[in-house]
Amino acid sequence: LSVNSNLSAVRSHIQFGVLKSEIHQFLRKFIEKGYESVSITYPKVDSIRLSIRTGDIEYLKKDNSLKLNQIESFIAMRFGINFENVDVIIEEIDRVELSASFQSEVLASKIEAGIKANRAAQAVIKTIMRAGARGVEVTIGGKTKGARAKKLYFRSGWMLKSGDPKNNFVTQDIRHIKMKQGIIGVKVSILCPGPKDATDLPDRVSFYEDIEKKKALYEKRAERIRKENSEERNQPEKSTVKVEGEKVEA
């Protein structure tokens, strides 16, 4: 686990990145339910701490935390460190409805269970949009219907496709399902919740002329409402006189 002191800062950074990618791929296959991501820290020399984000904590804690003990032993054997120097922490996902990895897992399980791709995708999209997401895109590729492979796109709301805002506001995940007819790929992209007018995006442009026009329209509307209220107040009250059972306005 120790880094070679002869490596430059760039190469050591790459080495730690490769290590994190290897652990991530291992946990993605080993934890079958709810796994999202992992963050790695090194509190001491020849020691490692894993913080696993998951949407199903009970899956990891069942059988006296058997899964966690297995993960600690595998990591210790893989990197040749003491078992006591490996620490695993579980963090629960706040809202699983807005987790792309969790929803892609749900979508993959539905398709694997025999539900039609269209129906499964629409169910996942409804769940995500009800949670407050601004947009979602689901892509399913493979032999979903018939013997010819094709891609199916399902969208709701709006989605960022490029630029740095995509990295900051969009989360996405890809899964592969092994079916009899072949491998089916599933991709879920979610645009995080926020204001509908996209004022939190850095490339949002507000024109000064539009602001002035809106202000002028608001002032005209307020002046009209004031005049209508003043006219209603200045109108004299109508008095009624009863004449043999009939009302006469004076």
Secondary structure, DSSP 8 states (H G I E B T S, - for coil): ----TTS-HHHHHHHHHHHHHHHHHHHHHH--SSEEEEEEE--STT-EEEEEEES-HHHHHHHHHHHHHHHHHHHHHHHT--GGGEEEEEEE-S-GGG-HHHHHHHHHHHHHTT--HHHHHHHHHHHHHHTT-SEEEEEEEESSSSSS-EEEEEEEE----SSHHHHHHEEEEEEEEEETTEEEEEEEEEE----TT-TTSTT----HHHHHHHHHHHHHHHHHHHHHHHHHHHS----EEEETTEEEE-
